[in-house]
Amino acid sequence: PQARAGIISTVEVLKVMEAFVNEPNYTVWSDLSCNLGILSTLLSHTDFHEEIQAFVRDVFSPIGERLGWDPKPGEGHLDALLRGLVLGKLGKAGHKATLEEARRRFKDHVEGKHILSADLRSPVYVTVLKHGDSSTLDTMLKLHKQADMQEEKNRIERVLGAISQPELIQKVLTFALSEEVRPQDTVSVIGGVAGGSKQGRKAAWKFVRDNWEELYNRYQGGFLISRLIKV
């Protein structure tokens, strides 16, 4: 927050972050991830966006290598959470080995060869979508349609906004208002688009303005419309 307020240098903050590479604590990494996400959002409007992605890869790759993809004997719930957080961060930032492994596991999951554990689904989905194409999005929408559990449908809805191409972003936004998505979950889809990229933010804002009457009538000024405006 002090860096965002201009009180201390962003460079100093990044140096502090680098000091945590050997930190095993989930809460610390969650906080680092959140703050790096805010910085990445701010820097997406500058020429430094690729540099911050490289920084994310550098900071998160040592702990990613230590954790690996599969649970270790005797590890706790926080270790599984940390693995999901780290792999998702590396995957979104384009870490080559993480992207390749995510694509391999996603293919096995879709083909029913080896179903992804619940804690790995979001990071894998985010990674393949962020670096995916129309075929990836179609596969994800198919998984959504086939999902028996609402929890899985919601998990997919939250990550669809990771897709990068403008025409696919529009497809996700149209999906948000379709009958495939429960009215109370539409905001999660639009919010995911708004948080996914600079292009996504612009597209989501335009989509909300263009569909304001329908959205306002749907939520009647309740807390969901407030949440939509906030995202």
Residue pairs with C-beta under 8 A, 6 or more apart in sequence:
2 8
2 13
3 9
3 10
3 12
3 13
3 39
4 38
4 42
10 39
13 35
13 39
14 55
17 32
17 35
17 36
17 59
18 58
18 59
20 28
20 29
20 32
20 59
21 59
21 62
21 63
22 62
22 63
23 29
23 63
24 63
24 82
26 78
26 79
26 81
26 82
26 85
29 63
29 82
29 85
29 86
30 85
32 59
33 85
33 89
36 52
36 55
36 56
36 59
36 89
39 52
40 49
40 52
40 53
40 56
41 195
43 49
43 51
43 52
44 197
44 198
45 198
53 93
53 94
54 93
56 89
56 90
56 92
56 93
57 90
57 93
57 94
57 95
60 86
60 89
60 90
60 93
60 95
61 90
61 95
63 82
63 86
64 86
64 87
64 90
64 95
64 98
67 79
67 82
67 83
67 86
67 87
68 83
69 83
69 87
69 101
69 105
69 120
71 79
71 80
71 83
72 79
80 119
81 119
83 119
83 120
84 119
84 120
84 122
84 123
85 123
87 98
87 102
87 120
87 123
87 124
87 127
88 122
88 123
88 126
88 127
90 98
91 98
91 99
91 102
91 123
91 124
91 126
91 127
91 130
91 131
92 126
92 127
92 130
92 162
94 130
94 131
98 127
99 127
99 131
102 123
102 124
102 127
102 128
103 127
103 128
105 114
105 116
105 120
105 124
106 116
106 124
106 125
106 128
108 114
109 115
109 116
109 121
109 124
110 139
110 143
116 124
121 152
121 155
122 155
122 158
122 159
125 140
125 155
125 156
125 159
125 162
126 159
126 162
128 136
129 136
129 137
129 140
129 159
129 160
129 162
129 163
130 162
130 163
130 164
130 196
131 164
132 163
133 165
133 168
134 165
134 167
134 168
136 163
137 160
137 163
137 168
137 171
137 172
140 156
140 159
140 160
141 175
141 180
143 152
143 156
144 152
144 153
144 156
144 157
144 180
145 180
147 153
147 156
153 185
154 185
154 188
157 181
157 185
157 188
157 189
157 192
158 188
158 189
158 192
159 192
160 172
160 175
160 189
160 192
160 193
161 169
161 172
161 189
161 190
161 191
161 192
161 193
161 194
161 195
161 196
161 197
161 200
161 204
162 192
162 196
163 169
163 172
163 196
164 196
164 197
164 199
166 199
166 203
169 193
169 196
169 197
169 199
169 200
169 203
170 203
170 207
172 189
172 192
172 193
173 189
173 190
173 193
173 203
173 204
173 207
175 181
175 189
176 186
176 189
176 190
176 193
177 186
177 211
177 214
181 189
183 218
183 219
184 224
186 215
186 218
187 224
187 227
187 228
187 231
190 204
190 207
190 208
190 228
190 231
191 204
191 227
191 228
191 231
193 200
193 201
193 203
193 204
193 207
194 200
194 201
194 204
194 205
194 231
195 201
195 231
204 231
208 215
208 228
215 225
215 228
216 225
219 225
219 228
